[in-house]
């Protein structure tokens, strides 16, 4: 297949979307058939990114809500307290107290882990609400009910329902509620209105003063902690863990992924202070074995209640296997496994749940010939995990990177993690104000990759076309590929351009 063509002339417009897909090779389909017996009968999971509303009136109403939200502080501007969100919860009647919750913090893996937890709870016939951030393509992705993003209609209705209370709180506080605080209030109200049996809530940033932290999670999950948002959270994993430990509440169960020593010490100290029970990856639970399978990997997991063999996970990389172990332990803890009950969860139900997991923008293949993979890695730790997974799951003879980052990240560290992986890199930028200028990013890339391996295409459509052309230079069957990475926003915009929205 040739390069992307007929892309929108304006870099900010994605109305003209190119569907870049080829027909599946029938012989390859036969070869892969055996692996699919481990999947749900419906076949591989579809990523649940909502399409643009078809009803023009609904689309207009959604745009108007987004425009109103955009007048508030963005997610990078914070006043570290829960004062405003607590005031909103109070006037709404504390909807966040209407259901139990599983609260998730950490540096990387939060959204994928949340999706796995949601899938497991749903498989055991519980009605779930999931709140995650940021979104890949549509703001409605952030609030899910029963495993799917709420409709645009429901999103608008929820906002309109609580808008008078938002304005009431705004008038009483020194600062108006932020974009993230309003969305958090909407999520908690939507979950109470549904109503849900359990909420799965991902922290936005940190923990102690994060807007989500007006809940008291029965289970507190801490995914791996690494350096990110160091200007706000601290310069070492231990300091960052101090902020993130704020979600650990009295008598809760803490599910702790493998951590740096200083971070683990801080988390364990907080658990002792509030009399929380701790389960640690590598001791009380973990990954027993994993092997690469078509479209993902086959796992044996050790949970709090025993082993779970032959669990198919349709996601790539060792990091996703560890996320799966954490998610399983979290759901076991929620059901009391290891505390009130000794037996494990039903194995067939666990297998069915994991086989149905999707995580958009996380090593997601969106095109073939050449293969184009999207991953939202935006810090060095995430980039290292992705680089390892690419080498394991894909047999690229030549991989071209398309990188567009935000300006407030450790960009050099991210580029250095990808340097051994990329034959060449195309530097670009996404359409938001947070995007790092392409020329500034390119200057860093030249220092890391050398001038001969760096190409600059400020418009993302041009960058995709250039990368696909470079990947095809070795010929149709040479195994060239493209990885689009650096930011959730960059990945979301590329996803639309490549016909996945």
BAVOLUM-874545 format. One record per residue (C-alpha): residue in three letters; x, y, z; residue number from 1. Coordinates in Angstrom, 2 decimals. Layout:
REM residues N
PT   type        xx        yy        zz   seq
PT    ALA         X         Y         Z   NUM
...
***
This chain:
REM residues 501
PT   type        xx        yy        zz   seq
PT    UNK      0.00      0.00      0.00     1
PT    UNK      1.24      3.48     -0.81     2
PT    UNK      1.66      6.34      1.63     3
PT    UNK     -1.18      8.23      3.24     4
PT    UNK     -2.68     10.58      0.67     5
PT    UNK     -5.47     13.13      0.34     6
PT    UNK     -4.98     14.17      3.94     7
PT    UNK     -6.79     17.26      5.22     8
PT    UNK     -5.14     20.48      4.10     9
PT    UNK     -5.45     22.05      7.54    10
PT    UNK     -3.47     20.46     10.37    11
PT    UNK     -6.21     21.32     12.87    12
PT    UNK     -8.99     19.58     10.90    13
PT    UNK     -9.66     15.87     10.94    14
PT    UNK    -12.96     15.80      9.05    15
PT    UNK    -11.35     14.04      6.08    16
PT    UNK    -10.09     10.79      7.51    17
PT    UNK     -8.09      8.26      5.56    18
PT    UNK     -8.97      4.62      6.10    19
PT    UNK     -5.67      2.82      5.57    20
PT    UNK     -6.49     -0.88      5.76    21
PT    UNK     -5.83     -3.88      3.53    22
PT    UNK     -7.74     -7.12      3.10    23
PT    UNK     -6.55     -9.85      5.43    24
PT    UNK     -4.40    -12.56      3.85    25
PT    UNK     -6.53    -15.74      3.95    26
PT    UNK     -3.55    -18.06      4.51    27
PT    UNK     -2.39    -15.98      7.47    28
PT    UNK     -5.90    -16.09      8.89    29
PT    UNK     -5.81    -19.92      8.82    30
PT    UNK     -2.42    -20.01     10.53    31
PT    UNK     -3.65    -17.72     13.29    32
PT    UNK     -6.94    -19.54     13.86    33
PT    UNK     -5.59    -21.76     16.65    34
PT    UNK     -4.65    -18.83     18.86    35
PT    UNK     -8.10    -17.32     18.57    36
PT    UNK     -9.67    -20.25     20.39    37
PT    UNK     -8.45    -18.56     23.56    38
PT    UNK    -10.41    -15.43     22.77    39
PT    UNK    -14.04    -14.61     23.29    40
PT    UNK    -16.42    -15.88     20.64    41
PT    UNK    -16.79    -12.40     19.24    42
PT    UNK    -13.14    -12.38     18.16    43
PT    UNK    -10.48     -9.91     19.22    44
PT    UNK    -11.70     -6.96     21.28    45
PT    UNK    -12.52     -3.68     19.60    46
PT    UNK    -11.09     -0.57     21.22    47
PT    UNK    -14.00      1.37     22.74    48
PT    UNK    -13.29      4.84     21.39    49
PT    UNK    -16.62      6.52     20.62    50
PT    UNK    -17.34      7.85     17.17    51
PT    UNK    -18.43     11.43     16.52    52
PT    UNK    -22.17     11.83     17.31    53
PT    UNK    -24.27     11.30     14.20    54
PT    UNK    -27.08     13.61     15.35    55
PT    UNK    -25.97     17.16     14.49    56
PT    UNK    -27.89     18.61     17.45    57
PT    UNK    -26.13     16.25     19.86    58
PT    UNK    -22.78     17.02     18.25    59
PT    UNK    -23.45     20.73     18.64    60
PT    UNK    -24.46     20.34     22.30    61
PT    UNK    -21.31     18.34     23.02    62
PT    UNK    -19.15     21.01     21.38    63
PT    UNK    -20.84     23.67     23.49    64
PT    UNK    -20.13     21.74     26.70    65
PT    UNK    -16.51     21.25     25.67    66
PT    UNK    -16.23     24.97     24.92    67
PT    UNK    -17.55     25.83     28.39    68
PT    UNK    -15.15     23.39     30.02    69
PT    UNK    -12.29     24.89     28.02    70
PT    UNK    -12.81     28.25     29.77    71
PT    UNK    -11.66     26.64     33.03    72
PT    UNK     -8.17     25.85     34.23    73
PT    UNK     -6.66     23.09     32.12    74
PT    UNK     -5.24     19.90     33.52    75
PT    UNK     -1.74     21.32     33.82    76
PT    UNK     -2.77     24.27     36.02    77
PT    UNK     -3.42     23.20     39.60    78
PT    UNK     -4.09     24.58     43.04    79
PT    UNK     -3.25     21.54     45.16    80
PT    UNK     -6.26     20.96     47.38    81
PT    UNK     -9.55     19.08     47.34    82
PT    UNK    -11.45     22.05     48.80    83
PT    UNK    -13.41     22.89     45.66    84
PT    UNK    -14.28     19.33     44.64    85
PT    UNK    -15.32     18.56     48.23    86
PT    UNK    -17.63     21.59     48.16    87
PT    UNK    -19.16     20.36     44.89    88
PT    UNK    -19.68     16.87     46.30    89
PT    UNK    -21.35     18.39     49.36    90
PT    UNK    -23.94     20.37     47.39    91
PT    UNK    -24.57     17.33     45.15    92
PT    UNK    -25.30     15.16     48.19    93
PT    UNK    -22.00     13.23     48.18    94
PT    UNK    -22.73     10.97     45.19    95
PT    UNK    -19.26      9.39     45.54    96
PT    UNK    -20.45      7.71     48.76    97
PT    UNK    -23.22      5.82     46.95    98
PT    UNK    -20.97      2.95     45.80    99
PT    UNK    -17.70      1.24     46.74   100
PT    UNK    -14.64      2.13     44.71   101
PT    UNK    -11.24      0.96     43.56   102
PT    UNK     -8.80      3.89     43.39   103
PT    UNK     -5.72      3.73     41.12   104
PT    UNK     -2.57      5.83     41.21   105
PT    UNK      0.99      5.40     39.91   106
PT    UNK      3.10      6.83     37.08   107
PT    UNK      2.50      4.41     34.19   108
PT    UNK     -0.11      1.75     33.45   109
PT    UNK     -3.05      3.31     35.30   110
PT    UNK     -5.51      3.38     32.40   111
PT    UNK     -4.72     -0.11     31.12   112
PT    UNK     -4.97     -1.48     34.68   113
PT    UNK     -8.30      0.32     35.16   114
PT    UNK     -9.66     -1.22     31.97   115
PT    UNK     -8.59     -4.70     33.10   116
PT    UNK    -10.19     -4.22     36.52   117
PT    UNK    -13.37     -3.00     34.84   118
PT    UNK    -13.44     -6.03     32.52   119
PT    UNK    -13.00     -8.45     35.42   120
PT    UNK    -15.72     -6.84     37.54   121
PT    UNK    -18.09     -6.79     34.57   122
PT    UNK    -17.42    -10.46     33.87   123
PT    UNK    -18.56    -11.18     37.42   124
PT    UNK    -21.83     -9.37     36.63   125
PT    UNK    -21.20     -6.19     38.56   126
PT    UNK    -22.29     -2.88     37.05   127
PT    UNK    -19.18     -0.73     36.73   128
PT    UNK    -18.33      2.93     36.35   129
PT    UNK    -14.82      3.83     35.16   130
PT    UNK    -13.19      7.26     35.25   131
PT    UNK     -9.86      7.63     33.45   132
PT    UNK     -7.80     10.39     31.87   133
PT    UNK     -6.72     11.78     29.52   134
PT    UNK     -8.90     10.74     26.59   135
PT    UNK     -7.53      9.46     23.28   136
PT    UNK    -10.10     10.98     20.91   137
PT    UNK    -13.37     11.93     22.61   138
PT    UNK    -13.91     13.56     25.99   139
PT    UNK    -16.76     11.09     26.62   140
PT    UNK    -14.17      8.27     26.91   141
PT    UNK    -13.29      9.51     30.38   142
PT    UNK    -16.58      8.36     31.91   143
PT    UNK    -17.64      4.77     31.19   144
PT    UNK    -20.60      2.71     32.34   145
PT    UNK    -20.70     -1.07     31.94   146
PT    UNK    -17.43     -1.07     30.01   147
PT    UNK    -18.38      1.53     27.39   148
PT    UNK    -18.03      5.32     27.24   149
PT    UNK    -21.21      7.15     28.10   150
PT    UNK    -23.09      8.50     25.12   151
PT    UNK    -22.65     12.09     24.03   152
PT    UNK    -26.28     12.68     25.00   153
PT    UNK    -25.71     11.40     28.51   154
PT    UNK    -22.50     13.37     28.86   155
PT    UNK    -24.31     16.59     27.97   156
PT    UNK    -27.25     15.76     30.25   157
PT    UNK    -24.94     15.05     33.18   158
PT    UNK    -23.16     18.36     32.70   159
PT    UNK    -26.44     20.29     32.45   160
PT    UNK    -27.78     18.53     35.57   161
PT    UNK    -24.90     19.60     37.78   162
PT    UNK    -24.11     22.95     36.10   163
PT    UNK    -26.16     25.03     38.60   164
PT    UNK    -24.25     23.43     41.48   165
PT    UNK    -20.93     24.04     39.72   166
PT    UNK    -21.80     27.72     39.40   167
PT    UNK    -22.83     27.81     43.06   168
PT    UNK    -19.44     26.46     44.15   169
PT    UNK    -17.60     28.75     41.73   170
PT    UNK    -19.25     31.75     43.39   171
PT    UNK    -18.14     30.63     46.86   172
PT    UNK    -14.51     29.71     46.16   173
PT    UNK    -11.38     31.78     45.56   174
PT    UNK    -10.82     29.91     42.28   175
PT    UNK    -13.40     28.39     39.96   176
PT    UNK    -13.57     24.63     39.65   177
PT    UNK    -11.04     23.39     37.11   178
PT    UNK    -11.71     21.37     33.95   179
PT    UNK    -10.64     18.16     35.71   180
PT    UNK    -12.62     18.92     38.87   181
PT    UNK    -15.83     19.44     36.87   182
PT    UNK    -15.29     16.19     34.95   183
PT    UNK    -14.65     14.35     38.22   184
PT    UNK    -17.88     15.71     39.63   185
PT    UNK    -19.70     14.63     36.48   186
PT    UNK    -18.28     11.12     36.73   187
PT    UNK    -19.24     10.65     40.38   188
PT    UNK    -22.75     12.00     39.69   189
PT    UNK    -23.18      9.76     36.62   190
PT    UNK    -22.09      6.70     38.61   191
PT    UNK    -24.60      7.43     41.38   192
PT    UNK    -27.36      8.08     38.87   193
PT    UNK    -26.73      4.83     36.94   194
PT    UNK    -26.39      3.41     39.67   195
PT    UNK    -23.16      1.39     39.58   196
PT    UNK    -22.12     -1.46     41.87   197
PT    UNK    -18.49     -0.31     41.92   198
PT    UNK    -16.46      2.60     40.56   199
PT    UNK    -12.97      2.19     39.11   200
PT    UNK    -11.27      5.57     39.43   201
PT    UNK     -7.90      6.65     38.04   202
PT    UNK     -6.08      9.52     39.72   203
PT    UNK     -5.38     12.49     37.47   204
PT    UNK     -2.09     13.51     39.07   205
PT    UNK     -0.48     12.59     42.38   206
PT    UNK     -3.00     11.41     44.93   207
PT    UNK     -3.34     13.41     48.15   208
PT    UNK     -4.74     16.56     46.55   209
PT    UNK     -6.04     15.04     43.33   210
PT    UNK     -9.69     15.85     42.63   211
PT    UNK    -10.60     12.15     42.61   212
PT    UNK     -9.45     11.80     46.23   213
PT    UNK    -12.82     12.62     47.77   214
PT    UNK    -13.55      8.89     47.60   215
PT    UNK    -12.40      6.35     50.17   216
PT    UNK    -11.40      3.42     47.99   217
PT    UNK    -11.94     -0.01     49.49   218
PT    UNK     -8.97     -1.03     47.36   219
PT    UNK     -6.06      1.32     46.61   220
PT    UNK     -3.94      0.31     43.61   221
PT    UNK     -0.44      1.70     43.05   222
PT    UNK      1.03      0.97     39.62   223
PT    UNK      4.80      1.44     39.10   224
PT    UNK      6.09      4.83     40.25   225
PT    UNK      8.73      6.62     38.22   226
PT    UNK      9.78     10.20     37.52   227
PT    UNK      7.04     12.31     35.93   228
PT    UNK      5.50     15.67     36.85   229
PT    UNK      8.58     16.20     39.02   230
PT    UNK      7.90     19.94     39.28   231
PT    UNK      4.71     19.18     41.21   232
PT    UNK      5.20     15.75     42.80   233
PT    UNK      8.89     15.60     43.73   234
PT    UNK     12.26     14.73     42.26   235
PT    UNK     12.62     11.13     43.47   236
PT    UNK     10.32      8.08     43.39   237
PT    UNK     10.12      8.31     47.20   238
PT    UNK      8.94     11.91     47.13   239
PT    UNK      6.42     11.13     44.40   240
PT    UNK      5.19      8.13     46.42   241
PT    UNK      4.50     10.49     49.30   242
PT    UNK      1.90     12.30     47.20   243
PT    UNK      0.50      9.14     45.65   244
PT    UNK      0.14      7.40     49.04   245
PT    UNK     -2.64      9.87     49.79   246
PT    UNK     -5.20      7.53     48.22   247
PT    UNK     -4.47      4.86     50.85   248
PT    UNK     -7.32      5.15     53.36   249
PT    UNK     -7.93      3.57     56.72   250
PT    UNK     -8.64     -0.17     56.65   251
PT    UNK     -8.26     -0.32     52.86   252
PT    UNK     -6.42     -3.02     50.95   253
PT    UNK     -3.37     -1.79     49.02   254
PT    UNK     -2.37     -3.61     45.83   255
PT    UNK      1.20     -2.55     45.14   256
PT    UNK      2.99     -3.16     41.85   257
PT    UNK      6.77     -3.60     41.89   258
PT    UNK      8.27     -0.31     43.05   259
PT    UNK     11.65      1.38     43.52   260
PT    UNK     12.87      0.76     47.08   261
PT    UNK     12.34      4.32     48.31   262
PT    UNK      8.80      4.43     46.87   263
PT    UNK      7.92      1.06     48.44   264
PT    UNK      9.14      2.25     51.84   265
PT    UNK      6.93      5.33     51.72   266
PT    UNK      3.86      3.37     50.62   267
PT    UNK      4.33      0.69     53.29   268
PT    UNK      4.81      3.34     56.00   269
PT    UNK      1.53      5.01     55.01   270
PT    UNK     -0.26      1.64     55.01   271
PT    UNK      0.94      0.98     58.58   272
PT    UNK     -0.22      4.43     59.70   273
PT    UNK     -3.79      3.86     58.50   274
PT    UNK     -3.94      0.14     59.33   275
PT    UNK     -4.30     -0.86     55.66   276
PT    UNK     -3.56     -4.37     54.40   277
PT    UNK     -0.88     -4.63     51.72   278
PT    UNK     -0.40     -7.14     48.90   279
PT    UNK      2.89     -6.76     46.99   280
PT    UNK      3.67     -7.88     43.47   281
PT    UNK      6.41    -10.50     43.54   282
PT    UNK      5.43    -11.67     47.02   283
PT    UNK      1.69    -12.06     47.51   284
PT    UNK      0.85    -12.05     43.77   285
PT    UNK      2.56    -11.76     40.41   286
PT    UNK      3.28    -13.08     36.93   287
PT    UNK      4.33    -16.75     37.01   288
PT    UNK      5.01    -17.09     33.30   289
PT    UNK      4.26    -15.42     30.00   290
PT    UNK      4.76    -16.28     26.36   291
PT    UNK      4.14    -14.32     23.20   292
PT    UNK      0.94    -15.28     21.37   293
PT    UNK     -0.66    -14.00     18.19   294
PT    UNK     -2.15    -10.60     18.99   295
PT    UNK     -0.97    -10.61     22.59   296
PT    UNK      0.40    -13.00     25.19   297
PT    UNK     -0.50    -16.10     27.20   298
PT    UNK     -0.08    -15.72     30.95   299
PT    UNK     -0.07    -17.72     34.13   300
PT    UNK     -0.87    -15.36     36.97   301
PT    UNK     -0.57    -15.96     40.69   302
PT    UNK     -3.33    -14.15     42.52   303
PT    UNK     -4.15    -13.79     46.20   304
PT    UNK     -6.21    -16.98     46.00   305
PT    UNK     -4.04    -19.21     43.80   306
PT    UNK     -2.82    -19.62     40.23   307
PT    UNK     -4.69    -18.75     37.05   308
PT    UNK     -3.12    -20.60     34.09   309
PT    UNK     -3.53    -20.01     30.34   310
PT    UNK     -4.94    -16.49     30.54   311
PT    UNK     -4.91    -14.87     27.09   312
PT    UNK     -4.30    -11.11     27.14   313
PT    UNK     -4.68     -9.34     23.77   314
PT    UNK     -2.12     -6.67     24.69   315
PT    UNK      1.62     -6.66     24.07   316
PT    UNK      4.54     -6.33     26.45   317
PT    UNK      5.80     -7.45     29.83   318
PT    UNK      4.42     -4.25     31.34   319
PT    UNK      0.88     -5.27     30.37   320
PT    UNK      1.38     -8.70     31.94   321
PT    UNK      2.34     -6.97     35.20   322
PT    UNK     -0.69     -4.67     34.86   323
PT    UNK     -2.84     -7.80     34.50   324
PT    UNK     -1.41     -9.29     37.72   325
PT    UNK     -2.14     -6.05     39.57   326
PT    UNK     -5.68     -5.86     38.17   327
PT    UNK     -6.41     -9.46     39.13   328
PT    UNK     -5.17     -8.94     42.69   329
PT    UNK     -7.23     -5.76     42.98   330
PT    UNK    -10.43     -7.55     41.99   331
PT    UNK     -9.63    -10.48     44.28   332
PT    UNK     -9.13     -8.01     47.14   333
PT    UNK    -12.43     -6.32     46.31   334
PT    UNK    -14.18     -9.69     46.57   335
PT    UNK    -12.36    -10.51     49.81   336
PT    UNK    -10.10    -13.22     48.38   337
PT    UNK     -7.12    -13.73     50.66   338
PT    UNK     -8.90    -12.12     53.59   339
PT    UNK    -12.50    -13.31     54.08   340
PT    UNK    -12.23    -16.22     51.63   341
PT    UNK     -9.43    -18.54     50.58   342
PT    UNK    -10.64    -19.83     47.21   343
PT    UNK     -9.66    -18.19     43.94   344
PT    UNK    -12.01    -16.53     41.46   345
PT    UNK    -13.67    -18.64     38.77   346
PT    UNK    -10.94    -19.36     36.20   347
PT    UNK    -13.16    -19.41     33.12   348
PT    UNK    -14.64    -16.03     34.05   349
PT    UNK    -11.18    -14.56     34.58   350
PT    UNK    -10.02    -15.90     31.20   351
PT    UNK    -13.08    -14.52     29.45   352
PT    UNK    -12.59    -11.09     31.01   353
PT    UNK     -8.94    -10.73     30.11   354
PT    UNK     -9.52    -11.98     26.55   355
PT    UNK    -11.96     -9.09     26.05   356
PT    UNK     -9.63     -6.31     27.27   357
PT    UNK     -8.81     -3.45     24.90   358
PT    UNK     -6.62     -0.43     25.58   359
PT    UNK     -6.75      2.14     22.76   360
PT    UNK     -3.48      3.85     21.98   361
PT    UNK     -1.38      1.28     23.87   362
PT    UNK      0.69     -0.63     21.31   363
PT    UNK     -2.40     -0.57     19.11   364
PT    UNK     -2.03     -1.69     15.50   365
PT    UNK     -4.12      0.60     13.30   366
PT    UNK     -2.82     -0.23      9.82   367
PT    UNK     -1.00     -2.95      7.87   368
PT    UNK      1.41     -2.78      4.90   369
PT    UNK      3.30     -1.16      6.43   370
PT    UNK      2.26     -1.81     10.01   371
PT    UNK      1.49      1.35     11.97   372
PT    UNK      1.46      1.05     15.76   373
PT    UNK      0.26      3.72     18.21   374
PT    UNK      1.44      4.07     21.79   375
PT    UNK      0.85      6.93     24.18   376
PT    UNK      4.19      6.63     26.01   377
PT    UNK      5.08     10.14     27.21   378
PT    UNK      7.91      9.65     29.73   379
PT    UNK     11.16      7.65     29.75   380
PT    UNK      9.81      4.74     31.80   381
PT    UNK      6.87      4.32     29.47   382
PT    UNK      9.14      4.57     26.42   383
PT    UNK     11.47      1.89     27.78   384
PT    UNK      8.53     -0.47     28.34   385
PT    UNK      7.24      0.14     24.83   386
PT    UNK     10.67     -0.34     23.27   387
PT    UNK     11.02     -3.72     24.98   388
PT    UNK      7.52     -4.77     23.93   389
PT    UNK      8.05     -3.75     20.29   390
PT    UNK     11.18     -5.88     20.11   391
PT    UNK      9.35     -8.84     21.58   392
PT    UNK      5.99     -8.69     19.79   393
PT    UNK      6.89     -7.36     16.34   394
PT    UNK      9.55     -8.47     13.86   395
PT    UNK     10.31     -5.13     12.23   396
PT    UNK     13.39     -5.04     10.03   397
PT    UNK     13.18     -1.24     10.04   398
PT    UNK     11.09      0.91     12.40   399
PT    UNK     10.35      4.58     11.81   400
PT    UNK      9.28      6.74     14.73   401
PT    UNK      6.75      9.57     14.58   402
PT    UNK      7.22     11.60     17.75   403
PT    UNK      5.19     14.55     19.01   404
PT    UNK      5.46     15.41     22.71   405
PT    UNK      4.20     17.89     25.27   406
PT    UNK      6.66     20.52     26.37   407
PT    UNK      6.50     19.73     30.10   408
PT    UNK      7.97     16.20     29.89   409
PT    UNK     11.45     14.66     30.06   410
PT    UNK     11.66     14.70     26.27   411
PT    UNK     15.37     13.89     26.05   412
PT    UNK     14.87     10.83     28.26   413
PT    UNK     12.00      9.65     26.06   414
PT    UNK     14.03     10.10     22.87   415
PT    UNK     17.02      8.28     24.38   416
PT    UNK     14.80      5.32     25.28   417
PT    UNK     13.65      5.06     21.66   418
PT    UNK     17.03      5.73     20.01   419
PT    UNK     18.11      2.06     19.72   420
PT    UNK     14.70      1.17     18.27   421
PT    UNK     14.18      3.75     15.51   422
PT    UNK     16.10      3.60     12.24   423
PT    UNK     14.86      7.14     11.61   424
PT    UNK     12.52      9.50     13.40   425
PT    UNK     10.01     12.01     12.03   426
PT    UNK      9.47     14.89     14.44   427
PT    UNK      6.06     16.53     14.52   428
PT    UNK      3.63     18.24     16.88   429
PT    UNK     -0.04     17.84     17.75   430
PT    UNK     -2.65     20.58     17.50   431
PT    UNK     -2.80     21.60     21.18   432
PT    UNK     -1.11     24.48     22.98   433
PT    UNK      0.74     21.98     25.21   434
PT    UNK      2.56     20.52     22.21   435
PT    UNK      6.32     21.01     22.10   436
PT    UNK      7.35     23.07     19.08   437
PT    UNK      8.51     20.74     16.32   438
PT    UNK     11.73     22.68     15.69   439
PT    UNK     12.67     22.66     19.39   440
PT    UNK     11.90     18.95     19.60   441
PT    UNK     13.91     18.32     16.44   442
PT    UNK     16.93     20.07     17.92   443
PT    UNK     16.87     17.62     20.83   444
PT    UNK     16.30     14.70     18.47   445
PT    UNK     19.36     15.63     16.41   446
PT    UNK     21.47     15.53     19.58   447
PT    UNK     20.16     12.05     20.39   448
PT    UNK     19.82     10.45     16.92   449
PT    UNK     22.19     12.46     14.76   450
PT    UNK     21.14     14.78     11.96   451
PT    UNK     20.97     12.06      9.27   452
PT    UNK     18.25     10.14     11.16   453
PT    UNK     15.92     13.08     11.88   454
PT    UNK     13.23     14.52      9.63   455
PT    UNK     10.89     17.37     10.63   456
PT    UNK      7.26     17.57      9.53   457
PT    UNK      5.36     20.00     11.81   458
PT    UNK      1.95     18.88     10.48   459
PT    UNK      0.97     15.44     11.76   460
PT    UNK     -0.63     14.33      8.45   461
PT    UNK      2.64     15.10      6.67   462
PT    UNK      4.63     13.30      9.36   463
PT    UNK      2.54     10.14      8.98   464
PT    UNK      2.91     10.20      5.20   465
PT    UNK      6.67     10.72      5.47   466
PT    UNK      7.08      7.90      8.00   467
PT    UNK      5.04      5.44      5.94   468
PT    UNK      7.12      6.30      2.86   469
PT    UNK     10.34      5.69      4.80   470
PT    UNK      9.02      2.36      6.14   471
PT    UNK      8.18      1.22      2.61   472
PT    UNK     11.64      1.93      1.21   473
PT    UNK     12.81     -1.63      1.85   474
PT    UNK      9.99     -3.07     -0.25   475
PT    UNK      6.55     -4.54      0.33   476
PT    UNK      7.70     -7.66      2.19   477
PT    UNK     10.71     -6.26      4.05   478
PT    UNK      8.99     -5.77      7.40   479
PT    UNK      9.15     -2.01      7.83   480
PT    UNK      6.89     -0.38     10.39   481
PT    UNK      5.92      2.92     12.02   482
PT    UNK      5.47      3.74     15.72   483
PT    UNK      3.57      6.93     16.56   484
PT    UNK      4.28      8.03     20.12   485
PT    UNK      5.18     10.79     22.58   486
PT    UNK      1.76     11.95     23.75   487
PT    UNK     -1.80     10.71     24.19   488
PT    UNK     -2.93     13.69     22.12   489
PT    UNK     -0.57     12.91     19.25   490
PT    UNK     -1.73      9.30     19.26   491
PT    UNK     -5.41     10.31     19.32   492
PT    UNK     -5.02     12.64     16.37   493
PT    UNK     -3.05     10.02     14.41   494
PT    UNK     -5.76      7.49     15.20   495
PT    UNK     -8.36      9.71     13.60   496
PT    UNK     -6.22     10.33     10.55   497
PT    UNK     -5.73      6.62     10.08   498
PT    UNK     -9.45      5.88     10.06   499
PT    UNK     -9.94      4.70     13.65   500
PT    UNK    -12.56      7.13     14.78   501
***
